[in-house]
Amino acid sequence: MNKFWLVFKFTYRQKVCSVSFVSLALILVIGVVGLLNFDNIKQWFVSEEVSNVAIVTNNAKIYQEIKNNNELLNPKVKFHMSSESDALKNIQTNDISRFYIIKENEHKDIESKLIYKGAVEESEKVNIQLLLSKLQFEKRANDYGLSIKQIEKLGKSNVIITEKIKSDTAYSSKEAELIQYIVYFSIAVMFIIILSYSNQAALEIATEKNSKVMEMILTSISPLLHLWGKILSLIAVALTQLGVVIATILICWLFDNDIISVKGMDTEVNLHIVLLILISIIYIFIGLATYIIFAMIIGAMTKNLENINQAVMPINVLLFIPIYLIIFNIDEVNDSLIKLTSYIPFFSPFTMLFRMTSRDVNVYELLLSLVLAIAMIILLSYIASRSYKESLLAPEVSFSKIIKKTIRREK
């Protein structure tokens, strides 16, 4: 066991102290701090100047309504009254960015016209249009001699009252949101770590194989212990990097509590949430172990370092299949393909976690998925332990010959 910890510590220290790890950690810290403080940083470089917008109208009431609702119409501009001739001069000298001509026609209908240079926010035009429609409605109602109550009745819109029947198999809205955050975070972490470290695992084994270092290592330690020492050390390195990101987020939150606002975090943590967190941790470990063992086997089978990128292509293909399935079925958790792949070891860490966002997964389905995934890890470890030594110490032997030799050895 001491030899196992020697492999683990050596690999972990080598990875953590490498320039790539430190550089990536610094980039992640800077990126997280910048993202969380984006609004504050934006204020340093971008000065939001209030632009002037002229209102050309001979109706004082309309202008007063626009001025009173300035913040609602567009908080980035300041409305002021002007004549049409002055507005045309000011827009040419860039004193104003645009102006509205608002007047009544012969039928007493309110008409408006926008003259502008540059871009205009669509929300501003819509808000002014809604305000003018409201004033037009009130004016027409007054012309017809309608009372305030009659006006309110005319303007009252139809409301559909909704009532959702609660189901024993459904989560509450806040609980469902928190569960989705946990599941999507777990899937994202697993995907990023596998994508980053499975290639590193394959490259490291291929490098050691070509440098003949393995000949000395495997004479003093069993291939299985060496394999799992590498696997757990790489997982520990990935978790260290994740810990740096989480620590950065917590430090930013301690300095400014309003910097992180997540819906559903006020949900009471119940037994379902605790179990989901535990299941997520188990599936993350299973997913990482499965892909990293597979990557190490591929790295051991690769003859030349130049071919390592081509050799790990099957890993990337296997990794992206469940991700695309989740994306295409984001609103269909119980889709038949999602259910099927939740029992396939290379896909189940992703798709079964995705299915956990609903309560339709029973205990037997979950246990079957876990058993199959763990069986795949055992099978891959068995294959690795039987073929690891032969492939490393016989660099010129092809993959098929190594498999045949392993089978004959069993017989």
C-alpha positions as CSV (number, residue, x, y, z in Angstrom):
1,M,0.0,0.0,0.0
2,N,3.0,2.3,0.6
3,K,3.9,1.9,-3.0
4,F,0.4,2.9,-4.1
5,W,0.7,6.2,-2.1
6,L,4.1,6.8,-3.5
7,V,2.6,6.7,-7.0
8,F,-0.3,8.8,-6.0
9,K,1.8,11.5,-4.3
10,F,4.4,11.6,-7.0
11,T,1.8,12.0,-9.8
12,Y,-0.3,14.5,-7.8
13,R,2.7,16.7,-6.9
14,Q,4.0,16.6,-10.5
15,K,0.6,17.7,-11.9
16,V,-0.1,20.4,-9.3
17,C,3.3,21.9,-9.5
18,S,3.4,22.0,-13.2
19,V,3.3,25.3,-15.1
20,S,0.1,24.3,-17.0
21,F,-1.8,23.7,-13.8
22,V,-0.7,26.9,-12.1
23,S,-1.4,28.9,-15.3
24,L,-4.8,27.4,-15.7
25,A,-5.7,28.0,-12.1
26,L,-4.7,31.7,-12.4
27,I,-6.7,32.0,-15.5
28,L,-9.8,30.4,-13.8
29,V,-9.4,32.7,-10.7
30,I,-9.1,35.8,-12.9
31,G,-12.0,34.7,-15.0
32,V,-14.3,33.9,-12.1
33,V,-13.4,37.2,-10.3
34,G,-14.0,39.1,-13.6
35,L,-17.3,37.4,-14.3
36,L,-18.7,37.9,-10.8
37,N,-17.6,41.6,-10.8
38,F,-18.5,42.3,-14.4
39,D,-20.9,45.1,-13.6
40,N,-18.3,46.9,-11.4
41,I,-15.5,46.5,-14.0
42,K,-17.8,47.7,-16.7
43,Q,-18.4,51.0,-14.8
44,W,-14.6,51.6,-14.8
45,F,-14.3,51.5,-18.6
46,V,-17.7,52.4,-19.9
47,S,-19.3,55.7,-18.9
48,E,-23.1,55.5,-19.4
49,E,-23.9,59.0,-20.5
50,V,-27.5,60.0,-20.5
51,S,-28.5,61.0,-24.0
52,N,-31.0,63.7,-24.8
53,V,-34.3,63.0,-26.6
54,A,-36.6,65.8,-27.7
55,I,-40.4,65.7,-27.7
56,V,-42.0,67.9,-30.3
57,T,-45.7,68.4,-29.3
58,N,-48.2,71.1,-28.7
59,N,-50.0,69.0,-26.1
60,A,-48.6,69.8,-22.6
61,K,-50.4,66.8,-21.1
62,I,-48.7,64.3,-23.4
63,Y,-45.3,65.8,-22.7
64,Q,-46.0,65.8,-18.9
65,E,-46.9,62.1,-19.0
66,I,-43.8,61.3,-20.9
67,K,-41.6,63.2,-18.5
68,N,-43.3,61.7,-15.4
69,N,-42.7,58.2,-16.9
70,N,-39.1,58.9,-18.0
71,E,-37.6,56.1,-15.9
72,L,-40.1,53.5,-17.1
73,L,-39.8,54.5,-20.8
74,N,-36.0,54.5,-20.9
75,P,-33.8,55.3,-17.9
76,K,-30.8,55.9,-20.2
77,V,-32.3,59.1,-21.8
78,K,-33.6,62.4,-20.7
79,F,-36.8,63.7,-22.5
80,H,-37.3,67.5,-22.9
81,M,-39.7,69.6,-25.0
82,S,-38.5,71.3,-28.1
83,S,-39.8,72.8,-31.3
84,E,-39.4,70.9,-34.6
85,S,-37.0,73.4,-36.1
86,D,-34.8,73.4,-33.0
87,A,-34.9,69.6,-32.9
88,L,-33.7,69.3,-36.5
89,K,-30.8,71.7,-35.7
90,N,-29.8,69.8,-32.5
91,I,-29.9,66.4,-34.2
92,Q,-27.5,67.7,-36.9
93,T,-25.1,69.0,-34.2
94,N,-25.4,65.8,-32.2
95,D,-26.9,67.6,-29.2
96,I,-29.8,65.1,-29.3
97,S,-29.8,61.6,-30.6
98,R,-33.4,61.6,-31.8
99,F,-36.8,63.3,-31.4
100,Y,-40.4,62.3,-31.4
101,I,-43.1,64.4,-33.2
102,I,-46.4,63.8,-31.4
103,K,-49.6,65.5,-32.5
104,E,-53.3,65.0,-33.0
105,N,-54.8,64.6,-36.5
106,E,-58.2,65.9,-37.7
107,H,-59.9,62.9,-36.2
108,K,-58.4,63.7,-32.8
109,D,-56.2,60.6,-32.9
110,I,-52.7,60.8,-31.5
111,E,-50.0,60.3,-34.1
112,S,-46.3,60.0,-33.5
113,K,-43.2,60.1,-35.7
114,L,-39.6,59.2,-34.7
115,I,-36.6,60.9,-36.4
116,Y,-33.2,59.6,-35.3
117,K,-29.5,59.1,-36.0
118,G,-27.8,55.9,-35.0
119,A,-29.6,53.1,-33.1
120,V,-32.8,53.2,-31.1
121,E,-33.7,50.7,-28.4
122,E,-36.8,48.8,-29.5
123,S,-38.1,48.8,-25.9
124,E,-38.2,52.6,-25.8
125,K,-40.4,52.8,-29.0
126,V,-42.7,50.1,-27.6
127,N,-43.0,51.8,-24.2
128,I,-43.8,55.2,-25.8
129,Q,-46.4,53.5,-28.1
130,L,-48.1,51.9,-25.1
131,L,-48.2,55.2,-23.2
132,L,-49.7,57.0,-26.2
133,S,-52.3,54.3,-26.6
134,K,-53.2,54.6,-23.0
135,L,-53.6,58.4,-23.3
136,Q,-55.6,57.9,-26.5
137,F,-57.9,55.4,-24.8
138,E,-58.5,57.8,-21.8
139,K,-59.2,60.7,-24.2
140,R,-61.7,58.7,-26.2
141,A,-63.4,57.6,-23.0
142,N,-63.7,61.2,-21.8
143,D,-65.1,62.3,-25.1
144,Y,-67.8,59.7,-24.8
145,G,-68.6,60.9,-21.2
146,L,-67.6,57.6,-19.5
147,S,-67.1,57.5,-15.8
148,I,-63.9,56.3,-14.1
149,K,-65.5,53.0,-13.2
150,Q,-66.7,52.5,-16.8
151,I,-63.2,53.2,-18.1
152,E,-61.8,50.7,-15.6
153,K,-64.2,48.1,-16.8
154,L,-63.4,48.7,-20.5
155,G,-59.7,48.5,-19.8
156,K,-60.0,45.3,-17.6
157,S,-58.4,42.3,-19.3
158,N,-59.4,38.7,-19.1
159,V,-57.5,36.7,-16.5
160,I,-57.0,32.9,-16.7
161,I,-56.9,31.4,-13.2
162,T,-54.4,28.5,-13.1
163,E,-54.4,25.7,-10.6
164,K,-51.9,22.8,-10.7
165,I,-52.9,19.5,-9.3
166,K,-50.1,18.4,-7.0
167,S,-48.6,15.0,-7.6
168,D,-46.9,12.8,-5.1
169,T,-44.2,12.0,-7.7
170,A,-43.4,15.7,-8.5
171,Y,-41.0,18.0,-6.8
172,S,-42.1,21.4,-5.6
173,S,-41.0,24.3,-7.8
174,K,-38.2,25.5,-5.6
175,E,-37.0,22.0,-4.9
176,A,-37.0,21.2,-8.6
177,E,-34.9,24.3,-9.3
178,L,-32.3,23.4,-6.7
179,I,-32.2,19.8,-8.0
180,Q,-31.6,21.1,-11.6
181,Y,-28.8,23.3,-10.4
182,I,-27.1,20.3,-8.6
183,V,-27.6,17.9,-11.6
184,Y,-26.4,20.4,-14.3
185,F,-23.4,21.5,-12.2
186,S,-22.4,17.8,-11.6
187,I,-22.8,17.0,-15.3
188,A,-20.8,20.1,-16.3
189,V,-18.0,19.4,-13.8
190,M,-17.8,15.7,-14.9
191,F,-17.7,16.7,-18.6
192,I,-14.9,19.3,-18.2
193,I,-12.7,17.1,-16.0
194,I,-13.0,14.1,-18.3
195,L,-12.4,16.2,-21.4
196,S,-9.3,17.7,-19.8
197,Y,-7.7,14.8,-17.9
198,S,-8.5,11.8,-20.0
199,N,-6.3,13.1,-22.7
200,Q,-3.6,13.8,-20.1
201,A,-3.9,10.3,-18.7
202,A,-3.4,8.7,-22.2
203,L,-0.5,11.0,-23.0
204,E,1.2,10.4,-19.7
205,I,1.0,6.6,-20.0
206,A,2.2,6.8,-23.7
207,T,5.1,9.0,-22.7
208,E,6.2,6.7,-19.9
209,K,5.9,3.7,-22.2
210,N,8.1,5.3,-24.9
211,S,10.7,6.5,-22.3
212,K,11.0,3.0,-20.8
213,V,10.3,4.3,-17.3
214,M,7.6,1.6,-16.9
215,E,10.2,-1.2,-17.0
216,M,11.6,0.0,-13.6
217,I,8.2,0.9,-12.1
218,L,6.4,-2.4,-12.9
219,T,9.2,-4.5,-11.5
220,S,8.4,-3.1,-8.0
221,I,4.6,-2.5,-8.1
222,S,1.7,-4.3,-9.6
223,P,0.1,-2.8,-12.7
224,L,-3.3,-2.5,-10.9
225,L,-1.9,-0.5,-8.0
226,H,0.0,1.7,-10.4
227,L,-3.1,2.2,-12.6
228,W,-5.3,3.2,-9.7
229,G,-2.6,5.4,-8.2
230,K,-2.5,7.3,-11.4
231,I,-6.3,7.4,-11.7
232,L,-6.9,8.7,-8.1
233,S,-4.1,11.2,-8.4
234,L,-5.6,12.7,-11.6
235,I,-9.0,12.9,-10.0
236,A,-7.5,14.6,-7.0
237,V,-5.7,17.1,-9.3
238,A,-9.0,17.9,-11.0
239,L,-10.8,18.3,-7.7
240,T,-8.0,20.6,-6.5
241,Q,-8.6,22.8,-9.5
242,L,-12.4,22.7,-8.9
243,G,-11.7,23.6,-5.2
244,V,-9.7,26.7,-6.4
245,V,-12.7,27.9,-8.4
246,I,-15.2,27.3,-5.5
247,A,-12.9,29.0,-3.0
248,T,-12.6,32.0,-5.3
249,I,-16.4,32.2,-5.6
250,L,-16.8,32.0,-1.8
251,I,-14.2,34.7,-1.2
252,C,-15.9,37.0,-3.7
253,W,-19.2,36.3,-2.0
254,L,-17.8,37.1,1.4
255,F,-16.7,40.5,0.2
256,D,-20.0,41.2,-1.6
257,N,-23.0,39.1,-0.5
258,D,-25.1,40.4,-3.4
259,I,-22.7,39.2,-6.0
260,I,-24.2,35.8,-6.2
261,S,-28.0,35.4,-6.4
262,V,-29.3,31.9,-7.2
263,K,-33.0,31.1,-7.3
264,G,-34.1,28.1,-5.2
265,M,-31.3,28.4,-2.6
266,D,-33.8,29.3,0.0
267,T,-35.3,25.8,-0.4
268,E,-35.0,23.6,2.7
269,V,-32.4,20.9,2.3
270,N,-34.4,17.7,2.7
271,L,-33.6,14.0,2.4
272,H,-34.1,14.0,-1.4
273,I,-31.5,16.8,-1.8
274,V,-28.9,15.0,0.4
275,L,-29.4,11.7,-1.5
276,L,-29.1,13.5,-4.8
277,I,-25.8,15.1,-3.7
278,L,-24.5,11.7,-2.7
279,I,-25.6,10.1,-5.9
280,S,-24.0,12.9,-7.9
281,I,-20.7,12.4,-6.1
282,I,-20.8,8.6,-6.8
283,Y,-21.6,9.1,-10.5
284,I,-18.9,11.8,-10.9
285,F,-16.3,9.3,-9.4
286,I,-17.7,6.5,-11.6
287,G,-17.6,8.6,-14.7
288,L,-14.1,9.9,-14.1
289,A,-12.7,6.5,-13.3
290,T,-14.4,4.8,-16.3
291,Y,-13.1,7.3,-18.9
292,I,-9.6,7.7,-17.3
293,I,-9.0,3.9,-17.2
294,F,-10.1,3.7,-20.8
295,A,-7.8,6.5,-21.7
296,M,-4.9,4.9,-20.0
297,I,-5.5,1.6,-21.8
298,I,-5.5,3.5,-25.1
299,G,-2.4,5.3,-24.1
300,A,-0.7,2.0,-23.3
301,M,-1.7,0.6,-26.7
302,T,-0.4,3.6,-28.6
303,K,2.9,3.0,-30.3
304,N,3.9,6.5,-31.2
305,L,3.3,9.8,-29.3
306,E,2.4,11.5,-32.6
307,N,-0.7,9.3,-32.9
308,I,-2.0,10.0,-29.3
309,N,-4.5,12.6,-30.5
310,Q,-6.0,10.2,-33.0
311,A,-6.0,7.4,-30.5
312,V,-8.1,9.3,-27.9
313,M,-10.8,10.2,-30.5
314,P,-13.1,7.4,-29.4
315,I,-13.1,8.9,-25.9
316,N,-14.2,12.2,-27.1
317,V,-17.0,10.6,-29.3
318,L,-18.2,8.6,-26.3
319,L,-18.1,11.7,-24.1
320,F,-20.1,13.9,-26.5
321,I,-22.9,11.3,-27.1
322,P,-24.6,11.7,-23.7
323,I,-24.1,15.5,-23.7
324,Y,-25.9,15.9,-27.0
325,L,-28.7,13.5,-25.9
326,I,-29.2,15.7,-22.8
327,I,-29.2,18.9,-24.9
328,F,-31.7,17.5,-27.5
329,N,-34.0,16.1,-24.7
330,I,-33.6,18.9,-22.2
331,D,-37.4,19.0,-21.8
332,E,-38.0,15.3,-22.2
333,V,-36.3,13.7,-19.2
334,N,-38.1,10.4,-19.7
335,D,-37.3,10.0,-23.4
336,S,-36.7,6.5,-24.5
337,L,-33.1,7.2,-25.6
338,I,-32.3,8.8,-22.3
339,K,-33.7,5.8,-20.4
340,L,-31.8,3.3,-22.6
341,T,-28.5,5.1,-22.2
342,S,-28.9,5.5,-18.5
343,Y,-28.0,1.8,-18.3
344,I,-25.0,1.9,-20.6
345,P,-21.9,2.4,-18.4
346,F,-20.1,5.0,-20.5
347,F,-23.3,7.1,-20.8
348,S,-25.1,6.4,-17.5
349,P,-23.1,8.9,-15.3
350,F,-24.6,11.7,-17.4
351,T,-28.0,10.4,-18.5
352,M,-29.0,8.8,-15.2
353,L,-28.1,12.0,-13.3
354,F,-30.2,13.9,-15.9
355,R,-33.1,11.5,-15.1
356,M,-32.8,12.4,-11.4
357,T,-34.4,15.8,-12.1
358,S,-37.7,13.9,-12.0
359,R,-39.0,11.4,-9.5
360,D,-39.8,8.8,-12.1
361,V,-36.5,6.9,-11.4
362,N,-37.1,4.1,-8.9
363,V,-34.5,2.5,-6.7
364,Y,-34.2,-0.6,-8.8
365,E,-33.4,1.3,-11.9
366,L,-30.8,3.4,-10.1
367,L,-29.2,0.3,-8.5
368,L,-29.1,-1.5,-11.9
369,S,-27.4,1.5,-13.5
370,L,-24.8,1.7,-10.7
371,V,-24.1,-2.0,-10.7
372,L,-23.5,-2.0,-14.5
373,A,-21.3,1.1,-14.2
374,I,-19.2,-0.4,-11.4
375,A,-19.0,-3.7,-13.4
376,M,-17.6,-1.8,-16.3
377,I,-14.9,-0.2,-14.1
378,I,-14.0,-3.7,-12.7
379,L,-13.9,-5.1,-16.3
380,L,-11.7,-2.2,-17.5
381,S,-9.4,-2.6,-14.5
382,Y,-9.2,-6.3,-15.2
383,I,-8.3,-5.7,-18.8
384,A,-5.8,-3.1,-17.8
385,S,-4.1,-5.2,-15.2
386,R,-3.8,-8.2,-17.6
387,S,-2.6,-6.3,-20.6
388,Y,-0.9,-3.3,-19.0
389,K,2.4,-4.9,-18.4
390,E,2.6,-6.6,-21.8
391,S,1.7,-3.4,-23.7
392,L,4.2,-1.3,-21.8
393,L,7.1,-3.7,-22.0
394,A,6.4,-4.7,-25.6
395,P,6.0,-1.4,-27.4
396,E,6.1,-2.9,-30.9
397,V,3.3,-5.5,-30.2
398,S,0.0,-4.6,-31.7
399,F,-3.2,-4.3,-29.7
400,S,-4.8,-7.5,-31.1
401,K,-1.7,-9.6,-30.2
402,I,-1.8,-8.2,-26.6
403,I,-5.5,-9.1,-26.3
404,K,-4.8,-12.6,-27.7
405,K,-1.9,-13.0,-25.3
406,T,-4.1,-12.0,-22.4
407,I,-6.8,-14.5,-23.3
408,R,-4.3,-17.3,-23.7
409,R,-2.8,-16.4,-20.3
410,E,-6.2,-16.8,-18.8
411,K,-6.7,-20.3,-20.3
